Amino acid sequence: MYRIGRYNSDDRMCDLVCDRYPVLLIMSRFGIALGFGDKTIGEVCLDSGVDTATFLAVVNMHADDKAPDPETISVAALVSYLRNSHNYFLDFRLPAIRRKLIEAIDCSHNDVAFAILRFFDEYVAEVHKHMDYEEQKVFPYVEGLLRGEHPEGYSIDIFRRHHDQVEAKLAELKRIIIRYYPSGSTNELNGVLFDIFTCERDLASHNDIEDRLFIPAIKRLEERTGSGVSGTQPGDMPPKQPAPKKGGCR
């Protein structure tokens, strides 16, 4: 059962993990390892070289869905967290789901199974485009601001106006599997379906951090440095994602 209320630097890290086990993903993306004994959140963050306020901002957004004041966070720490999140999805989570899909479905003699795997691969390609844009355009722009530079021809508003939700197609994949794939190996298919549900939720949370914490923090940074433009330049626009289908499994 989840604890009600926000966490602070004096709470024990082990209590946080036991209260909210999804925080394990947040810890790994901040580079915080296990084995911290009874140390507080503040002590563990200090030992790990992590900005405590930024760690707590992300944790508490997961806990109570309230975005903190962006002035309280370290932009550099948040960029590092987002980059590590991208690595997690692209290098670990999505490849693991693909392997489980192949084990759960027979692609050699089943047209539906082949279509499911192709659909998943197309989705992963879209996630790569989405995250590659952030890695190649958005994060270098932000790092320039942090160095005191005034990059021209771009602003975080360009990213904000076109920031698509990459989890939409994953929801469609769930519906295809649930509706159309008859499986004899129920445990295997249900297991990969459960992973897709949790990955979809994790991606939605990742996008929420970007929308409600990262973008406002960069807006403040632009205001302080006098940077940012309202127009767009060739190559500035994020890759457009297909419009999501609304509703649950109908």
C-alpha positions in Angstrom: 0.0 0.0 0.0 1.4 3.4 -1.0 2.0 6.0 1.6 -0.1 9.1 1.3 1.8 12.4 1.2 5.0 13.8 -0.2 8.5 12.6 0.6 11.3 14.8 1.9 15.1 14.5 2.3 14.8 13.2 5.9 12.7 10.1 4.9 14.7 6.9 4.7 15.4 5.7 1.2 14.6 2.1 2.1 11.1 3.2 3.3 10.6 5.1 0.0 11.4 2.0 -2.0 9.2 -0.3 0.1 6.4 2.2 -0.1 6.6 2.7 -3.8 8.6 0.1 -5.6 8.4 1.9 -9.1 10.9 4.3 -7.6 13.5 1.7 -8.4 13.3 2.8 -12.0 13.8 6.5 -10.9 16.8 5.5 -8.8 18.5 3.7 -11.6 18.0 6.7 -14.0 19.6 8.9 -11.4 22.5 6.5 -11.0 21.5 5.5 -7.4 22.5 2.0 -6.5 21.0 -0.3 -3.8 22.8 -1.1 -0.6 22.3 2.2 1.2 21.2 0.7 4.5 19.1 3.0 6.7 20.4 6.3 5.1 18.0 9.1 4.4 17.0 10.2 0.9 19.2 13.2 1.3 22.2 11.2 2.5 21.9 8.7 -0.4 21.6 11.4 -3.0 24.6 13.2 -1.5 26.6 9.9 -1.6 25.6 9.3 -5.2 26.3 12.9 -6.4 22.6 13.4 -7.2 20.7 16.7 -6.6 18.3 15.9 -3.9 15.6 18.4 -4.8 15.5 17.1 -8.4 15.2 13.5 -7.3 12.4 14.4 -4.9 10.7 16.4 -7.5 10.5 13.4 -9.8 9.5 11.0 -7.0 6.8 13.3 -5.7 5.3 13.8 -9.1 4.9 10.1 -9.3 3.5 10.0 -5.8 0.9 12.8 -5.9 0.8 14.0 -9.5 1.7 17.6 -8.5 4.4 19.4 -10.4 6.9 21.3 -8.2 8.2 24.8 -8.7 10.8 24.4 -11.6 13.0 26.9 -9.8 13.8 24.2 -7.2 15.4 21.7 -9.5 18.7 21.2 -11.2 18.3 21.3 -15.0 21.6 19.5 -15.5 20.4 16.7 -13.2 17.0 16.4 -14.9 18.6 16.2 -18.4 20.8 13.4 -17.1 17.8 11.6 -15.8 15.9 12.0 -19.1 18.9 10.8 -21.1 19.2 7.7 -18.9 15.4 7.1 -19.3 15.9 7.1 -23.1 18.7 4.5 -22.7 16.4 2.4 -20.5 13.6 2.3 -23.0 15.6 2.0 -26.2 18.4 -0.4 -25.0 16.6 -2.5 -22.4 12.9 -2.3 -22.0 11.6 -2.3 -25.6 14.1 -5.0 -26.8 13.1 -7.1 -23.8 9.4 -6.8 -24.7 10.3 -7.8 -28.3 12.1 -10.9 -27.2 9.1 -11.9 -25.1 6.7 -11.2 -28.0 8.7 -13.6 -30.2 8.6 -16.3 -27.5 4.9 -15.8 -26.9 3.7 -15.8 -30.6 4.5 -18.0 -33.6 5.5 -15.7 -36.4 6.3 -18.4 -38.9 2.7 -19.7 -39.5 0.5 -17.0 -38.2 -0.4 -13.8 -40.1 -1.7 -12.1 -37.0 1.5 -12.8 -35.1 3.6 -11.5 -37.9 1.5 -8.3 -38.1 1.8 -7.9 -34.3 5.6 -8.0 -34.5 5.8 -5.7 -37.5 3.5 -3.2 -35.7 5.7 -3.4 -32.6 8.9 -2.8 -34.7 7.2 0.2 -36.4 6.3 1.6 -33.0 9.9 1.2 -31.7 11.1 3.1 -34.8 8.8 6.0 -33.9 10.1 6.0 -30.3 13.7 6.2 -31.7 12.7 9.2 -33.8 11.1 10.9 -30.9 13.9 10.4 -28.5 16.7 10.9 -31.1 15.2 14.4 -31.7 15.5 15.2 -28.0 19.0 13.8 -27.8 20.3 15.7 -30.9 18.3 18.9 -30.8 16.7 19.6 -27.4 19.3 18.5 -24.9 22.3 20.2 -26.7 20.2 23.4 -26.8 19.6 23.2 -23.1 23.2 22.4 -22.3 24.2 25.5 -24.3 21.9 27.6 -22.1 23.6 26.1 -19.0 27.0 27.1 -20.3 25.7 30.7 -20.6 25.4 30.5 -24.4 22.5 32.1 -26.3 21.6 29.6 -29.1 19.7 31.2 -31.9 16.9 29.8 -34.0 15.4 27.6 -31.4 13.3 27.7 -28.2 11.7 25.2 -25.9 8.3 26.4 -27.1 9.0 24.7 -30.5 9.5 21.4 -28.6 6.5 22.1 -26.4 4.1 22.7 -29.2 5.0 19.5 -31.0 5.7 17.1 -28.1 3.8 14.0 -29.0 2.9 11.2 -26.6 4.9 8.2 -27.8 2.9 5.7 -25.8 -0.2 6.0 -28.0 0.7 3.3 -30.5 1.6 1.0 -27.7 -2.0 1.2 -26.5 -3.1 0.2 -29.9 -0.8 -2.8 -29.9 -2.4 -3.9 -26.6 -5.9 -3.8 -28.2 -4.7 -5.8 -31.2 -3.3 -8.6 -29.0 -6.3 -8.7 -26.7 -8.8 -8.7 -29.6 -7.3 -10.9 -32.2 -4.5 -13.2 -31.0 -5.7 -16.6 -29.9 -2.8 -18.1 -27.8 -2.3 -21.5 -26.4 0.5 -20.3 -24.2 -1.6 -18.1 -21.9 1.1 -17.4 -19.3 3.7 -16.2 -21.9 1.3 -13.9 -23.8 -0.3 -12.5 -20.6 3.2 -11.9 -19.3 4.3 -9.8 -22.3 0.9 -8.1 -22.3 1.5 -7.1 -18.7 4.9 -5.7 -19.7 3.3 -3.7 -22.5 0.8 -2.2 -20.0 3.6 -1.2 -17.5 5.8 0.1 -20.3 3.0 2.2 -21.6 2.4 3.7 -18.1 6.2 4.3 -17.7 6.4 6.1 -21.1 3.3 8.2 -20.1 5.0 9.2 -16.9 8.2 10.0 -18.7 6.3 12.3 -21.1 4.6 13.9 -18.1 7.9 14.7 -16.5 9.0 16.4 -19.7 5.8 18.3 -20.1 5.2 19.5 -16.6 8.8 19.7 -15.1 11.4 19.8 -17.9 9.7 22.3 -20.2 8.8 24.8 -17.5 12.3 24.6 -16.1 13.8 25.4 -19.5 11.3 28.3 -20.0 12.6 29.8 -16.7 16.2 29.2 -17.9 15.5 31.0 -21.2 13.9 33.9 -19.3 17.0 34.3 -17.1 19.4 34.1 -20.1 17.3 36.1 -22.5 17.3 33.2 -25.0 14.7 31.5 -27.1 12.8 32.4 -30.3 9.2 32.0 -31.4 9.9 30.9 -34.9 11.1 27.6 -36.4 14.0 26.7 -38.6 14.6 23.8 -41.0 15.2 20.6 -38.9 13.8 22.2 -35.7 10.4 20.5 -35.8 10.1 17.2 -33.8 9.0 14.2 -35.8 5.2 14.0 -35.9 3.5 11.0 -34.4 0.2 9.5 -35.6 -2.9 10.7 -33.8 -3.8 8.3 -31.0 -7.0 6.4 -31.0 -9.1 7.3 -28.0 -10.7 4.9 -25.6 -9.9 1.6 -24.0 -10.3 -1.9 -25.5 -13.7 -1.6 -27.3 
